[in-house]
Amino acid sequence: MSSTTRLRIQYADGRIADRILRDGIYTVGRESGDIVLPDPNVSARHAELHVQGGTVRIQDCGSTNGTWEAGGERITASFLLSTAHRVRIGNCLIFVAEQRGHTTAPPSSDDPSSPLSTDTPLSPYRLPDEWQRRFRRDKRE
C-alpha cells in the first residue's frame, strides 16, 4: 500500500479544497496540470509537487510571479511543505493538512488527486501584511 498525503488549498475567495496525493510528481498550473489554480497570477506550468513517504516538496518551474513562502521570501529551490510551512502561488495558499489517522488509499476514487471536500470548515487565513503589500504593488505594475 502506498502512503498518501492530504494537501490543502485555500483559494483567494476563501474556498478550501483538500486533495489526497499518493507518492509521485504533480504539476500545478493555471489552466491545466494535476492541480489547477484558476488565478491570473498563476503561470500555465507554475510549480511541481514531489510527494514521497508522506512528505511534500514544492519546486517553482520558473514561473513569472513566483512561489512564495509564508515569511515573504521567494522560493528558488525545493521547499518542504508542512502544516506549519505554507506557500503562496498567485493568490492561493497551499500547505499539508493535518492527517486524522493514516489514510492508505484515497476515498472511493481511482483518481488519487480527486478533491475530498470544497467546504472544509476552516477560519479564513489572513495573508501576512508583507504579502498584502506585494499584491497591491504587483497590481499597480
Secondary structure, 3 states (H helix, E strand, C coil): CCCEEEEEEECCCCCEEEEEEECEEEEEECCCCCEECCCCCCCCCCEEEEEECCEEEEEECCCCCCEEECCCCECCCCEEECCCCCEEECCEEEEECCCCCCCCCCCCCCCCCCEEECECCCCCCCCCHHHHHHHHHHHHC
